[in-house]
Amino acid sequence: MQIQTPAIIDVEASGFGAGSYPIEIGFVLPDGQCFCSLIRPAPEWKHWNAQAARIHGIPRELLFERGKPVGEVAAILNDKLLGLTVYSDGWAHDYTWLSVLFDEAKRIPSFRLEHLARILGENEANRWNIVRKQVEQDLCLSRHRASNDAKVLQTTWRRIHDPLNLAAA
């Protein structure tokens, strides 16, 4: 029986905890199609954490220069993810940041977010970190960005479910 590859989403944020907001969203669909967008902060989104910025490497100024408006990003997500269950390895944070995005855009998500662990068996979960490190090496993705992270997660899931599937890109 063929198991369908899951859609994976990742969110980069201005920081952690109260006041943080999404700054970049990336996803990869079951067919491998990727999307990534910076998000222009809403006027009341002021929080900026230097430690988080060191991790994602996205300068706040870049969000104003190249980020899409909140409503546009929410509309794209709803269009591209309509009816899908999308998985995240950081469900609690990503759920909160997607809620911040959709609340600001005054929209309701057309998709469902679930934790990636829900589709991993015990054996798969036990092998996850080892396989993920190998995938990261194989893909040679130089930047810690949302779509890259989503691609790593999906490729890891594929390899765990089909060790002969070595498709890296």
Buried (B, 14 or more C-beta within 10 A) or exposed (E): EEEEBBBBBBBBBBBEEEBBBBBBBBBBBEEEEBBBBBBBBBEEBEBBBEEBBEEBEBEEEEBEEEBBEBBBBBBBBBEBBEEBEBBBBBBEBBBBBBEBBBEBBEBEBBBEBBBBEEBBEEEBEEBBEEBBEBBBEBBEBEEBBBBBBBBBBBBBBBBBBEEEEEEBE
